Amino acid sequence: MTTSEGEQGGGGVGAERTPGGGAARPEERLERAVRAAEQALIEFEIAVETFRVEVDNFSRLHEQKLGPMYARLEELDARILEARAARSDDPEDRRKADEARARLAPIPGVEELLNGWMDGDGLFPEATAMLTDQPVRPPQRVRPSEEARKLYRDLARKAHPDLAQEDKERARREEFITRVNAAYARGNADELRELAAEWAAGPELRHVPSESEELYARLEWLARRKELLTLVARQLEEGAIGSMLRLAPDDPDKLLEEIAGQLSAQVTEREAELAALLA
């Protein structure tokens, strides 16, 4: 077959062809680019969100298990300064002791702020018991299932706010995505299924964007989302809790036990120092 015959066959020499032999639609290359970018971003988003959940859980466990020990150390430090001031009768020693005690002054209504292990009068008995070898029940570990991940991917793809053409619709999508993110953070597949059904039954848009409009809007949103996620990931990794998790990603509980052991040794040293000052 000659070149002219091939051209007469339709499509031209450089025309893209579909697997079935027909000419490709103009949007197909854009669709492939969007799909590739979506897949990469969704996996990145899932990784960041999963790490955020782990950081939150580890932070609560860290405060629950080690918070009372830090509080005990601060109390011992204040009492040591007070004992030194009583012995020396030095105004500077008294000032340091007063400042240390003022930092520990109970604040009414701090129960909620300090997760229930302290009130306006000091540590609860249960919190004091945590300074012993009494085991501490850790918070629930949230590890989203594969079903939850799939539901999350589908909803994130369908409901992103930048597909909205009106402010009211954008607000609806933003509120919806907030609930989707919260359900995923809890690893709640049942709730995600309910949200998927809610989205499927949602109101139809008065203006249906064209295929090209949707694709270009999606690419713009993906680019902005990647920038935001990169920033969130950096903040998580560089934070105190994130840095601790990175030190022991496979066994963070062991790291907590090691820190607890160090704090326990410090408590013992402070108690001995205080006993010597009071003797």
Backbone as numpy.savetxt, mean C-alpha at the origin, in Angstrom:
# Nx Ny Nz CAx CAy CAz Cx Cy Cz
3.16 -14.39 -60.68 2.30 -13.20 -60.68 3.20 -11.96 -60.68
2.89 -10.96 -61.57 3.66 -9.73 -61.67 3.25 -8.79 -60.56
4.09 -7.72 -60.40 3.79 -6.72 -59.37 2.46 -6.06 -59.63
2.21 -5.75 -60.88 0.94 -5.09 -61.18 -0.23 -5.98 -60.86
-0.03 -7.30 -61.10 -1.13 -8.21 -60.77 -1.35 -8.27 -59.26
-0.20 -8.24 -58.53 -0.35 -8.27 -57.06 -1.04 -7.03 -56.56
-0.71 -5.89 -57.14 -1.36 -4.66 -56.69 -2.84 -4.67 -57.04
-3.15 -5.24 -58.21 -4.55 -5.29 -58.59 -5.33 -6.22 -57.68
-4.59 -7.15 -57.02 -5.27 -8.06 -56.11 -5.77 -7.36 -54.88
-5.36 -6.10 -54.70 -5.90 -5.33 -53.56 -4.92 -5.21 -52.43
-4.91 -4.04 -51.81 -4.16 -3.84 -50.57 -2.81 -3.22 -50.77
-2.20 -3.30 -51.95 -0.90 -2.69 -52.17 0.22 -3.50 -51.57
1.45 -3.16 -51.94 2.60 -3.93 -51.52 2.82 -3.84 -50.02
2.67 -2.63 -49.44 2.98 -2.44 -48.02 1.78 -2.56 -47.10
0.64 -2.92 -47.59 -0.56 -2.97 -46.75 -0.47 -4.10 -45.74
-0.91 -3.82 -44.47 -0.97 -4.88 -43.45 -2.15 -5.77 -43.74
-1.99 -7.05 -43.42 -3.05 -8.02 -43.65 -3.42 -8.66 -42.33
-4.65 -8.99 -42.16 -5.10 -9.72 -40.99 -4.80 -11.19 -41.18
-4.83 -12.00 -40.10 -4.59 -13.43 -40.25 -5.54 -14.08 -41.24
-6.73 -13.54 -41.40 -7.69 -14.13 -42.33 -7.45 -13.71 -43.77
-6.48 -12.81 -44.02 -6.17 -12.43 -45.38 -6.70 -11.07 -45.78
-7.61 -10.45 -44.97 -8.16 -9.16 -45.31 -7.24 -8.02 -44.88
-7.49 -6.84 -45.40 -6.69 -5.68 -45.03 -6.95 -5.30 -43.58
-5.89 -4.91 -42.88 -6.03 -4.54 -41.47 -6.75 -3.20 -41.35
-7.55 -3.06 -40.29 -8.19 -1.78 -40.01 -7.14 -0.79 -39.54
-7.34 0.51 -39.76 -6.34 1.51 -39.35 -6.07 1.49 -37.85
-7.05 1.06 -37.04 -6.88 1.12 -35.58 -6.13 -0.09 -35.01
-5.86 -1.10 -35.87 -5.34 -2.35 -35.30 -3.97 -2.18 -34.67
-3.08 -1.42 -35.30 -1.76 -1.21 -34.70 -1.89 -0.48 -33.37
-2.78 0.49 -33.32 -3.01 1.21 -32.07 -3.58 0.28 -31.01
-4.48 -0.61 -31.42 -5.05 -1.58 -30.48 -3.96 -2.46 -29.88
-3.04 -2.95 -30.73 -1.98 -3.81 -30.24 -1.07 -3.05 -29.26
-0.79 -1.79 -29.58 0.03 -0.99 -28.67 -0.66 -0.79 -27.33
-1.97 -0.54 -27.38 -2.73 -0.34 -26.15 -2.75 -1.63 -25.33
-2.98 -2.77 -25.98 -3.03 -4.04 -25.25 -1.70 -4.34 -24.57
-0.59 -4.10 -25.30 0.72 -4.37 -24.71 0.98 -3.44 -23.52
0.64 -2.16 -23.69 0.85 -1.21 -22.59 -0.05 -1.54 -21.41
-1.29 -1.96 -21.68 -2.22 -2.33 -20.62 -1.67 -3.50 -19.81
-1.22 -4.53 -20.50 -0.75 -5.71 -19.80 0.43 -5.38 -18.90
1.38 -4.60 -19.45 2.55 -4.25 -18.65 2.16 -3.40 -17.44
1.27 -2.43 -17.66 0.89 -1.54 -16.57 0.06 -2.27 -15.53
-0.84 -3.13 -15.97 -1.67 -3.87 -15.02 -0.81 -4.73 -14.10
0.18 -5.43 -14.68 1.05 -6.25 -13.85 1.84 -5.37 -12.87
2.29 -4.21 -13.34 3.00 -3.28 -12.47 2.09 -2.79 -11.36
0.84 -2.44 -11.73 -0.11 -1.94 -10.75 -0.43 -2.98 -9.70
-0.60 -4.21 -10.14 -0.89 -5.29 -9.19 0.29 -5.49 -8.24
1.52 -5.43 -8.79 2.70 -5.60 -7.94 2.80 -4.47 -6.92
2.54 -3.24 -7.35 2.62 -2.09 -6.43 1.53 -2.19 -5.37
0.31 -2.53 -5.79 -0.79 -2.61 -4.84 -0.57 -3.74 -3.83
-0.05 -4.88 -4.32 0.22 -5.99 -3.41 1.30 -5.60 -2.40
2.33 -4.90 -2.87 3.39 -4.46 -1.96 2.85 -3.45 -0.95
1.95 -2.57 -1.40 1.36 -1.59 -0.49 0.58 -2.29 0.61
-0.19 -3.32 0.23 -0.95 -4.08 1.22 0.01 -4.74 2.22
1.11 -5.31 1.72 2.08 -5.94 2.60 2.70 -4.91 3.55
3.01 -3.73 3.02 3.59 -2.67 3.86 2.60 -2.27 4.95
1.33 -2.10 4.59 0.32 -1.72 5.58 0.19 -2.77 6.66
0.13 -4.04 6.25 -0.02 -5.12 7.22 1.21 -5.21 8.14
2.38 -5.10 7.53 3.61 -5.19 8.32 3.73 -4.01 9.26
3.28 -2.84 8.82 3.32 -1.65 9.68 2.46 -1.85 10.92
1.25 -2.41 10.73 0.37 -2.66 11.88 0.99 -3.69 12.82
1.56 -4.74 12.23 2.19 -5.77 13.05 3.39 -5.21 13.80
4.17 -4.38 13.13 5.34 -3.74 13.75 4.91 -2.91 14.95
3.86 -2.10 14.78 3.41 -1.25 15.88 2.78 -2.07 17.00
2.05 -3.12 16.61 1.39 -3.94 17.63 2.41 -4.69 18.47
3.42 -5.23 17.83 4.36 -6.07 18.55 5.45 -5.26 19.25
5.92 -4.19 18.60 7.06 -3.46 19.12 6.70 -2.14 19.80
5.50 -1.62 19.52 5.10 -0.35 20.10 5.21 -0.31 21.62
4.68 -1.31 22.32 4.79 -1.30 23.78 6.23 -1.33 24.27
7.11 -1.98 23.52 8.51 -2.05 23.94 9.19 -0.69 23.79
8.87 -0.01 22.69 9.38 1.36 22.53 8.85 2.26 23.65
7.57 2.10 23.98 6.99 2.91 25.06 7.67 2.62 26.39
7.97 1.35 26.64 8.66 0.99 27.88 10.05 1.61 27.94
10.76 1.62 26.81 12.08 2.23 26.78 12.00 3.73 27.07
11.02 4.39 26.48 10.87 5.83 26.72 10.55 6.11 28.19
9.71 5.28 28.79 9.38 5.45 30.21 10.62 5.24 31.08
11.42 4.22 30.77 12.63 3.97 31.55 13.63 5.11 31.39
13.76 5.63 30.18 14.68 6.76 29.96 14.26 7.97 30.79
12.95 8.23 30.85 12.47 9.35 31.65 12.76 9.14 33.14
12.53 7.92 33.62 12.77 7.65 35.03 14.26 7.71 35.37
15.11 7.29 34.43 16.56 7.38 34.66 16.98 8.84 34.78
16.47 9.69 33.89 16.79 11.12 33.97 16.28 11.73 35.27
15.10 11.31 35.70 14.56 11.83 36.96 15.42 11.39 38.14
15.87 10.13 38.09 16.72 9.64 39.19 18.06 10.38 39.21
18.61 10.65 38.05 19.86 11.40 37.99 19.67 12.82 38.53
18.54 13.44 38.16 18.28 14.80 38.63 18.11 14.83 40.14
17.46 13.80 40.68 17.27 13.75 42.13 18.60 13.60 42.86
19.54 12.89 42.25 20.84 12.68 42.88 21.72 13.93 42.78
21.72 14.55 41.60 22.66 15.66 41.37 22.12 17.01 41.82
20.78 17.14 41.83 20.14 18.43 42.13 20.63 19.54 41.18
21.01 19.09 39.96 21.51 20.03 38.95 20.32 20.55 38.14
20.19 21.88 37.97 19.06 22.43 37.19 19.00 21.88 35.76
20.16 21.66 35.14 20.17 21.13 33.77 19.63 19.70 33.73
20.03 18.89 34.73 19.50 17.53 34.81 17.99 17.56 35.04
17.52 18.49 35.87 16.09 18.60 36.13 15.34 19.02 34.87
15.93 19.93 34.10 15.28 20.36 32.85 15.14 19.18 31.89
16.18 18.39 31.73 16.13 17.23 30.83 15.08 16.22 31.30
15.02 16.03 32.63 14.05 15.08 33.17 12.62 15.57 32.93
12.40 16.86 33.15 11.06 17.42 32.95 10.65 17.33 31.48
11.58 17.59 30.57 11.26 17.50 29.15 10.92 16.06 28.76
11.69 15.11 29.28 11.41 13.70 28.97 10.05 13.27 29.49
9.71 13.72 30.71 8.41 13.37 31.29 7.28 14.04 30.54
7.50 15.28 30.09 6.45 15.99 29.34 6.14 15.28 28.03
7.17 14.72 27.40 6.93 14.00 26.14 6.08 12.76 26.35
6.07 12.25 27.58 5.30 11.03 27.88 3.96 11.34 28.52
3.64 12.60 28.72 2.38 12.96 29.37 1.21 12.40 28.58
0.28 11.70 29.25 -0.85 11.11 28.53 -1.74 12.16 27.89
-2.23 11.83 26.74 -3.13 12.72 26.01 -4.51 12.07 26.00
-5.53 12.75 26.51 -6.88 12.14 26.53 -7.34 11.77 25.13
-7.95 10.60 25.04 -8.54 10.18 23.77 -7.56 9.64 22.76
-6.40 9.14 23.22 -5.43 8.63 22.25 -5.65 7.16 21.92
-6.72 6.55 22.47 -6.92 5.13 22.24 -6.94 4.79 20.75
-7.71 5.59 19.99 -7.84 5.30 18.58 -6.53 5.54 17.84
-5.81 6.59 18.25 -4.56 6.89 17.57 -3.52 5.80 17.80
-3.54 5.18 18.95 -2.50 4.21 19.30 -3.03 2.78 19.29
-4.03 2.54 18.45 -4.51 1.18 18.18 -4.93 0.40 19.42
-5.41 1.08 20.44 -6.02 0.39 21.55 -5.08 -0.19 22.58
-3.76 0.11 22.52 -2.90 -0.44 23.56 -2.52 0.60 24.61
-3.15 1.79 24.52 -2.84 2.83 25.50 -4.02 3.77 25.62
-4.25 4.31 26.82 -5.29 5.32 26.98 -4.71 6.51 27.74
-5.59 7.37 28.26 -5.11 8.57 28.94 -4.33 8.29 30.20
-4.42 7.09 30.75 -3.70 6.76 31.98 -2.46 5.93 31.74
-2.17 5.60 30.47 -0.97 4.82 30.18 -1.28 3.52 29.48
-0.34 2.57 29.55 -0.49 1.30 28.85 -1.59 0.45 29.47
-2.33 -0.25 28.61 -3.28 -1.24 29.10 -2.52 -2.43 29.67
-3.14 -3.17 30.59 -2.49 -4.39 31.10 -2.13 -5.37 29.99
-3.02 -5.47 28.98 -2.73 -6.38 27.87 -1.48 -5.95 27.12
-1.30 -4.63 26.99 -0.12 -4.13 26.29 1.14 -4.39 27.12
1.01 -4.20 28.42 2.15 -4.48 29.28 2.56 -5.94 29.19
1.56 -6.81 29.06 1.85 -8.24 28.96 2.63 -8.56 27.69
2.50 -7.70 26.68 3.22 -7.96 25.44 4.72 -7.77 25.60
5.15 -7.14 26.70 6.57 -6.99 26.96 7.19 -8.30 27.42
6.35 -9.26 27.77 6.84 -10.59 28.13 6.87 -11.45 26.88
6.95 -12.74 27.08 7.00 -13.66 25.94 5.63 -14.03 25.42
4.61 -13.36 25.90 3.27 -13.68 25.43 3.17 -13.46 23.92
2.67 -14.44 23.17 2.61 -14.28 21.71 1.62 -13.19 21.32
1.93 -12.51 20.23 1.08 -11.46 19.71 0.45 -11.94 18.42
-0.85 -11.84 18.33 -1.55 -12.29 17.13 -1.34 -11.28 16.01
-0.75 -11.70 14.91 -0.48 -10.74 13.82 -1.74 -10.39 13.06
-1.74 -9.26 12.36 -2.88 -8.94 11.51 -2.99 -9.95 10.39
-4.17 -10.01 9.80 -4.40 -10.94 8.71 -3.54 -10.57 7.51
-2.88 -11.57 6.93 -2.09 -11.36 5.74 -3.01 -11.38 4.52
-2.94 -10.36 3.73 -3.80 -10.27 2.55 -2.98 -10.60 1.32
-3.29 -11.71 0.68 -2.63 -12.10 -0.56 -3.73 -12.39 -1.57
-4.01 -11.43 -2.46 -5.12 -11.60 -3.40 -4.96 -12.86 -4.24
-6.09 -13.56 -4.42 -6.09 -14.77 -5.22 -5.99 -14.43 -6.70
-5.76 -15.46 -7.52 -5.69 -15.24 -8.97 -7.01 -14.72 -9.51
-8.13 -15.22 -8.93 -9.44 -14.72 -9.36 -9.57 -13.23 -9.05
-9.14 -12.83 -7.84 -9.22 -11.42 -7.47 -8.35 -10.57 -8.39
-7.19 -11.09 -8.75 -6.31 -10.35 -9.66 -6.98 -10.17 -11.02
-7.62 -11.22 -11.52 -8.27 -11.14 -12.83 -9.42 -10.14 -12.80
-10.24 -10.23 -11.75 -11.36 -9.30 -11.62 -10.85 -7.86 -11.54
-9.78 -7.68 -10.79 -9.21 -6.35 -10.64 -8.71 -5.82 -11.99
-8.02 -6.68 -12.75 -7.53 -6.26 -14.07 -8.69 -5.82 -14.96
-9.73 -6.66 -15.01 -10.86 -6.36 -15.90 -11.53 -5.03 -15.52
-11.75 -4.84 -14.22 -12.42 -3.62 -13.79 -11.54 -2.39 -14.00
-10.24 -2.53 -13.74 -9.34 -1.40 -13.96 -9.31 -1.01 -15.43
-9.42 -2.00 -16.30 -9.39 -1.73 -17.74 -10.68 -1.06 -18.21
-11.81 -1.49 -17.69 -13.10 -1.00 -18.19 -13.50 0.34 -17.59
-13.13 0.59 -16.35 -13.74 1.70 -15.62 -12.80 2.88 -15.39
-11.67 2.93 -16.06 -10.76 4.03 -15.76 -11.40 5.38 -16.11
-11.17 6.40 -15.30 -11.89 7.67 -15.46 -11.63 8.40 -16.76
-10.48 8.19 -17.40 -10.16 8.97 -18.59 -10.97 8.54 -19.81
-11.75 7.50 -19.71 -12.68 7.16 -20.79 -13.96 7.97 -20.70
-14.12 8.71 -19.62 -15.34 9.52 -19.45 -15.28 10.74 -20.35
-16.43 11.11 -20.88 -16.54 12.30 -21.73 -17.15 13.48 -20.98
-17.69 13.23 -19.80 -18.35 14.28 -19.03 -17.85 14.23 -17.59
-17.90 15.38 -16.91 -17.42 15.46 -15.54 -18.20 14.53 -14.61
-19.51 14.45 -14.83 -20.34 13.59 -13.98 -19.93 12.13 -14.13
-19.69 11.72 -15.37 -19.28 10.33 -15.61 -17.89 10.07 -15.05
-16.99 11.05 -15.15 -15.66 10.88 -14.59 -15.74 10.70 -13.06
-16.57 11.50 -12.42 -16.72 11.39 -10.96 -17.26 10.02 -10.59
-18.22 9.51 -11.39 -18.77 8.18 -11.11 -17.68 7.12 -11.21
-16.85 7.21 -12.23 -15.79 6.23 -12.42 -14.73 6.32 -11.32
-14.39 7.54 -10.93 -13.38 7.70 -9.88 -13.88 7.11 -8.57
-15.15 7.34 -8.25 -15.71 6.77 -7.02 -15.74 5.24 -7.11
-16.07 4.73 -8.28 -16.14 3.28 -8.47 -14.75 2.65 -8.35
-13.76 3.25 -9.00 -12.41 2.70 -8.96 -11.85 2.74 -7.54
-12.24 3.74 -6.76 -11.81 3.78 -5.36 -12.30 2.56 -4.61
-13.55 2.17 -4.86 -14.08 0.97 -4.20 -13.43 -0.30 -4.73
-13.12 -0.32 -6.01 -12.42 -1.47 -6.59 -11.05 -1.64 -5.92
-10.31 -0.55 -5.78 -8.99 -0.61 -5.15 -9.08 -1.08 -3.70
-10.10 -0.60 -3.00 -10.26 -1.00 -1.59 -10.58 -2.49 -1.48
-11.44 -2.99 -2.36 -11.79 -4.42 -2.34 -10.57 -5.27 -2.67
-9.77 -4.81 -3.62 -8.57 -5.58 -3.99 -7.56 -5.57 -2.85
-7.44 -4.42 -2.16 -6.51 -4.35 -1.03 -6.89 -5.34 0.05
-8.18 -5.64 0.16 -8.64 -6.65 1.14 -8.58 -8.06 0.57
-8.25 -8.19 -0.71 -8.23 -9.50 -1.34 -9.60 -10.14 -1.42
-10.66 -9.32 -1.50 -12.03 -9.80 -1.42 -12.58 -10.07 -2.81
-12.49 -11.33 -3.28 -12.98 -11.67 -4.61 -14.50 -11.55 -4.70
-15.20 -11.88 -3.62 -16.67 -11.77 -3.65 -17.09 -10.33 -3.88
-16.44 -9.41 -3.20 -16.77 -7.99 -3.37 -16.43 -7.52 -4.77
-15.33 -8.01 -5.31 -14.95 -7.63 -6.68 -15.95 -8.17 -7.70
-16.48 -9.37 -7.45 -17.52 -9.91 -8.34 -18.77 -9.04 -8.29
-19.13 -8.62 -7.09 -20.30 -7.73 -6.96 -20.06 -6.41 -7.69
-18.85 -5.88 -7.60 -18.53 -4.63 -8.29 -18.56 -4.82 -9.80
-18.11 -5.99 -10.27 -18.16 -6.26 -11.71 -19.60 -6.30 -12.20
-20.48 -6.94 -11.40 -21.90 -6.98 -11.77 -22.51 -5.59 -11.73
-22.11 -4.79 -10.74 -22.62 -3.42 -10.65 -22.20 -2.60 -11.86
-20.94 -2.77 -12.28 -20.47 -2.01 -13.43 -21.20 -2.43 -14.70
-21.40 -3.74 -14.85 -22.09 -4.24 -16.04 -23.52 -3.73 -16.12
-24.15 -3.50 -14.96 -25.53 -3.04 -14.93 -25.64 -1.52 -14.85
-24.49 -0.82 -14.95 -24.49 0.62 -14.78 -25.16 1.35 -15.92
-25.34 2.66 -15.78 -26.03 3.45 -16.81 -25.22 3.52 -18.10
-25.92 3.55 -19.21 -25.26 3.70 -20.50 -24.92 5.16 -20.73
-23.79 5.39 -21.38 -23.37 6.76 -21.65 -24.20 7.36 -22.79
-24.52 8.65 -22.64 -25.24 9.33 -23.73 -24.33 9.46 -24.96
-23.05 9.75 -24.72 -22.10 9.84 -25.82 -21.19 8.64 -25.77
-21.22 7.81 -26.78 -20.34 6.65 -26.85 -19.11 7.05 -27.64
-17.93 7.05 -27.02 -16.73 7.48 -27.74 -16.39 6.52 -28.87
-15.79 7.06 -29.92 -15.38 6.21 -31.04 -14.23 5.31 -30.60
-13.95 4.31 -31.43 -12.87 3.39 -31.10 -11.53 4.12 -30.99
-11.27 5.02 -31.91 -10.01 5.76 -31.87 -9.94 6.66 -30.64
-11.06 7.30 -30.28 -11.08 8.14 -29.08 -10.76 7.34 -27.83
-11.36 6.17 -27.73 -11.11 5.32 -26.58 -9.65 4.89 -26.52
-9.09 4.53 -27.67 -7.71 4.04 -27.70 -6.73 5.15 -27.31
-6.91 6.32 -27.88 -6.00 7.42 -27.56 -6.17 7.85 -26.10
-7.40 7.89 -25.62 -7.63 8.24 -24.21 -6.99 7.21 -23.30
-7.08 5.95 -23.72 -6.49 4.88 -22.91 -4.97 5.01 -22.85
-4.34 5.31 -23.99 -2.89 5.47 -24.01 -2.44 6.63 -23.13
-3.18 7.73 -23.19 -2.83 8.88 -22.35 -2.96 8.52 -20.88
-4.03 7.83 -20.53 -4.23 7.44 -19.13 -3.14 6.47 -18.68
-2.77 5.52 -19.53 -1.74 4.55 -19.18 -0.42 5.26 -18.89
-0.08 6.27 -19.70 1.17 6.99 -19.48 1.14 7.72 -18.14
0.03 8.39 -17.84 -0.06 9.11 -16.57 -0.07 8.15 -15.39
-0.76 7.05 -15.56 -0.84 6.06 -14.48 0.54 5.46 -14.19
1.32 5.22 -15.22 2.65 4.68 -15.02 3.51 5.64 -14.21
3.44 6.94 -14.52 4.20 7.92 -13.78 3.80 7.94 -12.30
2.49 7.88 -12.06 2.00 7.90 -10.68 2.44 6.64 -9.93
2.31 5.48 -10.56 2.68 4.23 -9.91 4.17 4.18 -9.62
4.96 4.72 -10.53 6.41 4.75 -10.30 6.73 5.55 -9.05
6.05 6.68 -8.88 6.26 7.51 -7.70 5.80 6.79 -6.44
4.62 6.15 -6.50 4.10 5.42 -5.34 5.05 4.29 -4.96
5.52 3.54 -5.96 6.44 2.43 -5.68 7.72 2.92 -5.02
8.25 4.04 -5.50 9.48 4.59 -4.91 9.25 4.99 -3.46
8.11 5.64 -3.20 7.82 6.06 -1.83 7.66 4.86 -0.90
7.00 3.81 -1.38 6.84 2.61 -0.56 8.19 1.96 -0.27
9.01 1.84 -1.29 10.29 1.15 -1.13 11.24 1.93 -0.23
11.18 3.27 -0.31 12.12 4.08 0.46 11.63 4.39 1.86
10.37 4.08 2.18 9.85 4.31 3.52 10.47 3.34 4.52
10.31 3.66 5.80 10.94 2.84 6.85 10.44 1.40 6.81
9.13 1.21 6.71 8.58 -0.14 6.71 8.94 -0.87 5.42
8.83 -0.17 4.28 9.19 -0.79 3.02 10.64 -1.23 2.99
11.52 -0.41 3.56 12.94 -0.77 3.61 13.15 -2.01 4.46
12.40 -2.12 5.56 12.51 -3.31 6.40 12.04 -4.55 5.64
10.94 -4.43 4.91 10.44 -5.57 4.14 11.43 -5.99 3.06
12.10 -5.04 2.48 13.08 -5.37 1.45 14.29 -6.09 2.04
14.58 -5.84 3.32 15.68 -6.54 3.97 15.35 -8.01 4.20
14.08 -8.30 4.42 13.68 -9.68 4.70 12.37 -9.99 3.99
12.37 -10.01 2.64 11.11 -10.21 1.91 10.48 -11.58 2.12
11.32 -12.59 2.39 10.80 -13.95 2.52 10.34 -14.28 3.94
10.88 -13.58 4.94 10.53 -13.89 6.32 10.55 -12.61 7.17
9.61 -11.68 6.91 9.61 -10.43 7.69 9.33 -10.66 9.17
8.58 -11.72 9.49 8.30 -11.99 10.90 9.58 -12.27 11.68
10.53 -12.94 11.04 11.80 -13.21 11.71 12.54 -11.92 12.00
12.45 -10.96 11.07 13.08 -9.66 11.29 12.47 -8.96 12.50
11.13 -9.04 12.62 10.47 -8.46 13.80 10.96 -9.11 15.08
11.14 -10.43 15.05 11.61 -11.13 16.24 13.01 -10.66 16.61
13.86 -10.43 15.60 15.21 -9.97 15.88 15.18 -8.57 16.50
14.35 -7.69 15.96 14.25 -6.33 16.53 13.69 -6.40 17.94
12.69 -7.26 18.15 12.11 -7.42 19.48 13.17 -7.89 20.47
14.04 -8.78 20.03 15.11 -9.25 20.91 16.06 -8.13 21.29
16.40 -7.28 20.30 17.28 -6.14 20.58 16.62 -5.17 21.56
15.33 -4.89 21.35 14.63 -3.98 22.25 14.52 -4.56 23.65
14.30 -5.87 23.73 14.21 -6.51 25.04 15.53 -6.38 25.80
16.64 -6.52 25.07 17.95 -6.37 25.71 18.14 -4.93 26.20
17.69 -3.97 25.41 17.79 -2.57 25.82 16.94 -2.29 27.06
15.74 -2.88 27.10 14.87 -2.72 28.28 15.58 -3.26 29.52
16.19 -4.43 29.40 16.90 -5.03 30.53 18.05 -4.13 31.00
18.80 -3.56 30.05 19.90 -2.66 30.41 19.39 -1.42 31.13
18.28 -0.82 30.60 17.72 0.39 31.23 17.21 0.08 32.63
16.56 -1.08 32.79 16.05 -1.45 34.12 17.20 -1.60 35.12
18.29 -2.20 34.66 19.44 -2.37 35.56 20.04 -1.01 35.90
20.13 -0.11 34.92 20.68 1.22 35.18 19.80 1.98 36.17
18.47 1.88 36.00 17.57 2.57 36.90 17.67 2.01 38.32
17.75 0.68 38.41 17.86 0.05 39.73 19.14 0.53 40.45
20.22 0.67 39.68 21.49 1.12 40.30 21.35 2.56 40.78
20.67 3.41 40.03 20.49 4.81 40.43 19.61 4.95 41.66
18.63 4.07 41.78 17.70 4.14 42.90 18.21 3.42 44.15
19.29 2.63 44.01 19.80 1.87 45.14 20.37 2.80 46.21
